[in-house]
């Protein structure tokens, strides 16, 4: 009985010591580093200053005009679909043109390298 009481008290003390500390979150905004964007990736997600999101499946970065253009989907802050621009054989829609200064975060998926199989 004493052993169970001792173990319970021990875990209670550990729980109090681990869970009572204050956590401080520090957010630092730095200038975007465009060289980190994988330009070979098929998809590009752009999170915007206004909270909206672009998911582009065909895209390019125009360094001279400081814009990203591409086809895909645009979602508002509540993630409701607000625009779709795709190029098909029948239609050629004008791509989205997004100013770089309005982009908060750009996300790509890494391109997996294909390795030769020797055998």
C-alpha positions in Angstrom: 0.0 0.0 0.0 2.8 2.4 0.9 4.6 1.5 -2.4 1.5 2.4 -4.5 1.1 5.7 -2.6 4.8 6.5 -3.1 4.6 5.8 -6.8 1.5 7.8 -7.2 3.0 10.8 -5.4 6.2 10.5 -7.5 4.2 10.6 -10.8 2.1 13.5 -9.5 5.2 15.5 -8.7 6.7 14.7 -12.1 3.5 15.8 -13.8 3.4 19.1 -11.9 7.1 19.8 -12.6 6.7 19.1 -16.4 3.4 20.7 -17.0 3.5 23.9 -15.1 6.2 25.8 -17.0 5.2 28.7 -19.2 5.9 28.3 -22.9 7.1 31.3 -24.9 6.6 31.4 -28.6 8.8 33.7 -30.6 7.8 34.4 -34.2 10.3 36.0 -36.4 9.5 37.1 -40.0 12.4 37.1 -42.3 12.7 37.9 -46.0 11.8 35.0 -48.2 14.6 33.1 -49.7 13.5 32.2 -53.2 16.4 29.9 -53.8 14.8 27.4 -51.4 11.8 27.0 -53.7 12.2 23.8 -55.7 11.5 25.0 -59.2 11.4 21.4 -60.6 8.4 20.6 -58.4 5.1 20.0 -60.2 3.0 21.7 -57.6 3.3 25.0 -55.7 1.2 26.2 -52.8 1.2 29.9 -52.2 -0.1 31.2 -48.9 -1.1 34.9 -49.2 -1.1 37.9 -46.9 -4.9 38.0 -47.0 -5.1 34.4 -45.9 -6.1 33.0 -49.3 -4.3 30.1 -50.9 -3.2 29.2 -54.4 -2.4 25.7 -55.4 -0.7 25.8 -58.8 0.0 22.7 -60.9 1.8 24.5 -63.7 3.8 27.5 -62.6 6.8 29.7 -63.2 8.6 32.5 -61.4 9.2 35.8 -63.3 12.1 37.4 -61.6 12.0 40.5 -63.7 8.3 41.4 -63.1 8.5 39.9 -59.5 5.5 37.7 -60.2 4.5 34.1 -60.0 2.2 32.9 -62.7 0.5 29.6 -63.2 -2.7 27.5 -63.5 -4.5 25.8 -60.7 -7.0 26.7 -58.0 -7.5 29.7 -55.7 -9.2 29.4 -52.2 -10.3 32.2 -50.0 -9.5 32.5 -46.3 -12.2 29.9 -45.4 -10.8 27.6 -48.0 -13.8 28.0 -50.3 -12.9 27.5 -54.0 -13.0 30.9 -55.6 -11.2 30.4 -58.9 -10.0 27.7 -61.2 -7.7 28.2 -64.2 -6.5 25.2 -66.1 -5.3 24.8 -69.6 -6.9 22.0 -71.6 -6.8 21.0 -75.2 -10.1 22.9 -75.8 -9.4 26.1 -73.8 -6.4 28.1 -72.9 -7.2 30.2 -69.9 -5.1 33.1 -68.7 -3.0 32.0 -65.8 -3.1 33.5 -62.3 -0.6 36.3 -61.8 0.5 36.7 -58.2 2.8 39.5 -57.0 5.7 38.2 -54.9 5.2 40.8 -52.3 1.8 39.4 -51.4 3.1 35.9 -50.8 3.7 34.9 -47.2 4.8 31.3 -47.7 5.6 29.1 -50.7 5.5 25.4 -50.3 6.6 22.7 -52.8 7.0 19.0 -52.5 10.5 17.6 -53.0 11.2 15.9 -56.3 12.2 12.3 -55.7 15.3 11.4 -57.6 15.0 8.2 -59.7 17.9 5.9 -59.2 19.0 3.4 -61.8 18.7 -0.2 -60.9 21.8 -2.2 -61.8 21.3 -5.9 -62.2 
